[in-house]
């Protein structure tokens, strides 16, 4: 009987049919888009992604458009 492999991070929701390369790329992108980033207006750590390309700073209240997955400075 084969040993069951551990599903890793966010890509664990996908099965083996997608391949390890695709799932590892997905992990890198999703880790970037979900963590707080530095605001280009107030230079503080507090920008979160609301939707694709829409970002909101919790500190200064600015809402702006930038990259789809992570901020482009």
FENJO-V632878 format. One record per backbone hydrogen bond with DSSP energy under -1.0 kcal/mol. NH is the residue of the N-H (numbers start at 1). CO is the residue of the C=O. Records with the same first field share a line. If there is no record, write none. Layout:
NH=CO ; CO
This chain:
12=9
13=10
14=11
18=15
23=19
24=20
25=21
26=22
27=23
28=24
29=25
30=26
31=27
32=28
33=29
34=30
37=47
39=44
43=39
46=37
47=37
48=56
50=54
51=54
54=51
55=64
56=48
57=62
58=46
61=57
64=55
66=53
